[in-house]
């Protein structure tokens, strides 16, 4: 009896740990060479996500900003700020800034940003309200279940491709979101049965 109870407790504890933010790093802030504030750059200034993440519409990787992207503005603004010293050093030395990915997926997972963006999956669907993050953290667990839940029922997650960088909801009713998403699915022949095929994400 005690052995069964101990085994059950261990199984539950193991399951809870694997599903916990400790294991998934959900909500964790990644250390960066510069404490970049998406809140300041997106909400306060109004920069579009694509300004720094230029590959998001054309490639699997969204891309991280080069030193030259930062210096487009910071060669004129906050030129002597201590917090930007790593950016100036990077420019002077020619050594790139080493950004640490917040939403890193395992090597055995294939993910293509451009496909999702082209179908109208908004940045906030996966990355959360980045416009409210003074320091960027992982908003979702990025476990297989998170992806499969969307792939099984993509319609409510699809919006107009020209509005993917919006941070606030479209203001549509749930029924309107679903109707729009179903039209997108029909137009692009998106079949949820195909989207949950293992080979879609594991190649």
C-alpha positions in Angstrom: 0.0 0.0 0.0 2.8 2.5 1.0 4.7 1.6 -2.2 1.7 2.4 -4.4 1.1 5.7 -2.5 4.7 6.7 -2.8 4.7 5.8 -6.5 1.5 7.9 -7.0 3.0 10.9 -5.1 6.2 10.7 -7.2 4.2 10.5 -10.5 2.1 13.5 -9.6 5.1 15.5 -8.4 7.0 14.6 -11.7 4.0 15.6 -13.8 3.6 18.8 -11.9 7.2 19.7 -12.3 7.3 19.0 -16.0 4.2 21.2 -16.5 5.4 24.0 -14.2 6.8 27.4 -15.3 10.1 26.2 -13.7 10.5 23.6 -16.4 9.0 25.6 -19.3 10.6 28.9 -18.3 7.3 30.6 -18.8 7.4 34.0 -17.2 11.2 34.0 -16.9 13.2 37.1 -18.0 16.2 36.2 -20.2 19.4 38.2 -19.4 20.3 40.3 -22.5 23.4 42.4 -23.3 21.2 45.5 -23.1 18.0 45.6 -20.9 15.8 46.2 -24.0 12.3 47.4 -23.1 9.7 46.3 -25.6 7.2 48.4 -23.6 9.2 51.6 -24.4 10.0 50.8 -28.0 6.6 49.3 -29.0 4.0 51.0 -26.7 5.6 54.3 -26.0 7.4 55.0 -29.4 5.3 52.8 -31.7 8.0 50.7 -33.4 6.6 47.9 -35.5 7.8 44.4 -34.6 9.2 44.0 -38.1 11.6 46.9 -37.7 13.8 44.7 -35.4 12.6 41.3 -36.4 12.9 41.8 -40.1 12.8 38.2 -41.2 9.4 37.4 -39.7 7.5 37.7 -43.0 10.0 36.0 -45.2 11.8 33.3 -43.3 11.5 30.6 -40.6 13.4 32.8 -38.2 12.0 36.2 -37.1 15.6 37.4 -36.7 17.2 39.5 -34.0 18.3 43.1 -34.5 21.9 43.8 -35.6 23.9 46.6 -34.0 23.2 48.7 -37.0 19.4 48.5 -36.5 19.9 49.7 -32.9 22.2 52.5 -34.1 19.7 53.7 -36.7 18.1 55.6 -33.8 20.8 55.5 -31.1 23.4 57.2 -33.1 21.3 60.3 -32.5 19.3 59.4 -29.3 20.7 58.6 -25.9 24.2 58.6 -27.4 26.0 58.7 -24.1 23.7 56.5 -22.0 25.5 53.9 -19.9 22.9 51.3 -20.6 23.7 51.5 -24.4 27.5 51.0 -23.9 27.4 47.4 -25.2 25.8 48.7 -28.4 28.4 51.3 -28.9 31.2 48.8 -28.1 29.7 46.3 -30.6 29.7 49.0 -33.3 33.3 50.0 -32.6 34.6 46.5 -32.4 32.5 45.0 -35.2 31.5 42.2 -32.9 27.8 41.5 -33.0 25.6 41.8 -29.9 24.7 38.4 -28.6 21.0 38.4 -27.9 19.6 35.4 -25.9 16.4 34.0 -27.4 13.4 34.2 -25.1 11.3 31.8 -27.1 13.9 29.2 -28.0 12.5 25.9 -29.3 14.3 22.6 -29.2 16.4 21.6 -32.2 14.0 18.8 -33.0 11.1 21.3 -33.6 10.6 23.0 -36.9 8.8 26.3 -36.7 8.3 28.8 -39.5 7.4 32.4 -38.6 6.6 33.5 -42.1 3.9 30.8 -42.6 2.1 31.8 -39.4 2.4 35.5 -40.1 1.1 35.1 -43.7 -2.0 33.3 -42.3 -2.6 36.1 -39.8 -1.4 34.6 -36.5 -0.7 37.7 -34.5 2.6 38.1 -32.6 0.7 38.4 -29.4 -0.9 35.0 -29.8 2.5 33.4 -28.9 4.6 36.2 -27.5 1.9 37.8 -25.3 1.5 41.5 -24.7 5.1 42.4 -25.5 4.1 46.0 -25.5 3.7 45.8 -21.7 7.0 44.1 -21.0 9.7 46.3 -19.7 11.9 43.2 -19.8 11.0 40.5 -22.1 9.8 37.1 -20.8 8.4 34.0 -22.2 4.6 34.4 -22.3 3.6 30.9 -23.3 5.0 27.5 -22.3 6.0 26.6 -25.9 5.4 22.9 -25.2 3.9 20.6 -27.8 0.5 20.9 -26.2 0.5 24.6 -26.7 1.1 24.2 -30.5 -1.3 21.3 -30.9 -4.1 23.2 -29.2 -3.8 25.9 -31.9 -3.2 23.4 -34.8 -6.4 21.4 -33.8 -8.5 24.5 -33.9 -6.7 27.3 -35.8 -9.7 29.4 -36.8 -10.0 31.6 -33.7 -6.2 32.4 -33.9 -6.3 33.7 -37.5 -6.7 37.4 -38.3 -5.9 39.8 -41.1 -2.2 39.4 -42.1 -1.8 43.2 -42.2 -2.7 43.4 -38.5 -0.4 40.7 -37.1 1.7 43.1 -35.2 -1.3 44.6 -33.3 -1.1 44.1 -29.5 -4.7 44.6 -28.7 -7.6 42.3 -29.8 -9.4 43.1 -33.0 -12.7 43.8 -31.1 -14.5 41.0 -33.0 -16.9 38.7 -31.4 -15.8 35.1 -30.9 -18.3 34.1 -33.7 -16.8 36.7 -36.1 -13.2 35.6 -35.3 -14.2 32.0 -36.0 -16.0 32.9 -39.2 -13.0 34.9 -40.4 -10.6 32.1 -39.5 -12.7 29.5 -41.3 -12.6 31.6 -44.4 -8.8 31.8 -44.2 -8.6 28.1 -43.7 -10.8 27.4 -46.7 -8.9 29.9 -48.9 -5.6 28.3 -48.0 -6.9 24.7 -47.8 -5.8 24.4 -44.2 -6.9 21.1 -42.7 -6.5 20.7 -38.9 -6.0 16.9 -39.5 -2.9 17.7 -41.6 -1.7 20.3 -39.0 -1.4 17.7 -36.3 0.6 15.3 -38.4 3.9 14.8 -36.6 5.9 15.7 -39.7 4.6 19.3 -39.7 6.8 20.2 -36.7 9.2 17.3 -36.5 11.2 17.0 -39.8 
